[in-house]
Amino acid sequence: MNDYGRGERRHRVCKEKWSSLWKAYEFLRSTYDEHGFPKNAGIGHGWVEGGPLLPVKTELYQTGLGIEALRALANLAHLAGKEDVSNELSRSFEKQKPLMNEAFWIARRKGLRSL
């Protein structure tokens, strides 16, 4: 949705669809763990469906998408004229991005992990 259209039409669509956008965000937020990362459980199989990686609480890819959704929704809120929401979501994005890097980076292995 964040990549949809340009100019005044984009503003109009954001205002018209704001309720649906916010509802989708509320659902995403309902899956958050204690770190504010989307959980990989409780609503279907999630990203990892089986095998030696289980149990996986969340993954880098899944967490990254959730955090990018904050940035995109902040922009959409701005386009919809909801500056207070836009500012709050932008702050959440800025807080979550470094937390993701800290949670998934394994310095001694110079690699990433699943939680």
Secondary structure, DSSP 8 states (H G I E B T S, - for coil): -TTS--HHHHHHHHHHHHHHHHHHHHHHHHTB-TTS-B-SSSSSS-S--SSTT-S-S--HHHHHHHHHHHHHHHHHHHHTT-HHHHHHHHHHHHHHHHHHHHHHEETTTTEE---
